[in-house]
Amino acid sequence: MQWKTTFQVAATYVGAVMGAGFASGQEIQQFFVRFGHWGLVGIVLSSILFSLIGWGTLDLQERWKVSSYNEFFNHLFGFKFGRWADRLVSILLFVGMVAMISGSGALFNEYFGFSRWLGISLTCFVIALALWYRGEGVLWINSVLIPVKFIFCFGITAASIFLISAGDNEHVTSMMPHPIIKNWILSAVLYVSLNATLAMVVFASLGREIQKKGARLGALLGGVALGLFAFAIGTSLLRFPDIWVLEIPMVAIAGKLGEWPAFFYVVVLWLAMITAAVGNGFSLVSRVVDSGKLSYGPTTLGLLVILLPLSGVKFSQIVQLVYPLFGYLGLVLIPTILYYWRRS
């Protein structure tokens, strides 16, 4: 049914973008909150760009009848440059999965007091369960987890805005200047560039699963939902500049409401890591299967076996490498997509 496709695509879009950096508040803080209330305008701009790019991407993929991101890149850049983009994205997807699983281990260790490897193993089990059902599994897990994240995120941010006294707002713009980004408009564009690449790859890998009536509307609504998520987090962060120095500021804000809200927000963060890792994993497995070298089952099993020992690497070190590379790739990818979409 059309409404089901619309909801699944919107949820998958949010799930692909809303990873650990987003849900923790760190991305929103770095790209928007540092510009004060102009940053909130930047969030609105980024929401519009997410909606346009999502719609344009699905439109092109349906016209070109692609079923993998390899085919999509070949249409965009030609075979020679498309092959290089394909290789780079494959590496980034793999490293991104390591980052999310590693982050889950750190979360279980630091906030629940459990073994790091228990968190890693449990996260891998949930990922494996979703990947077992292929495209339907990816759409299903996003359809289930995204509403849960939405309720928790909005509930906690709304409570922090209306129930807690604001911090010292005289220091709203006191963050250290960013070495590269000096303007809130440029920051919004770079933020979309950083995150939209992964969503495009996930959409391309799902292929005909989402090449249905209502899919483009889902991408549009997904962009709006991302804007609402980011706006709620940004508004909440602006009220409490005293927590800007923390690695996971949103957990600190939830902690102002009590131990249970903090616990629930840590759960939201874990769910964000799972949905991002599932999107990465499905795209990567689909690419290997599309090459004809291995079938789906062995590829999925092999990927998880390789990921387990590598997930012991420190989460923050991985993020420092992965995020900028996705951003640079997006600066090339997004204008190309908009060009072809407009020409079509």
Secondary structure by P-SEA (a helix, b strand, c coil): caaaaaaaaaaaaaaaccccccccaaaaaacccccaaaaaaaaaaaaaaaaaaaaaaaaaaaaaccccaaaaaaaaccaaaaaaaaaaaaaaaaaaaaaaaaaaaaaaaccccccaaaaaaaaaaaaaaaacccaaaaaaaaaccaaaaaaaaaaaaaaaaccccccccccccccccccccccaaaaaaaaaaacaaaaaaaaaaacccccccaaaaaaaaaaaaaaaaaaaaaaaaaacccccccccaaaaaaaaacaaaaaaaaaaaaaaaaaaaaaaaaaaaaaaaaaccccaaaaaaaaaaaacccccccaaaaaaccaaaaaaaaaacaaaaaaaaaac
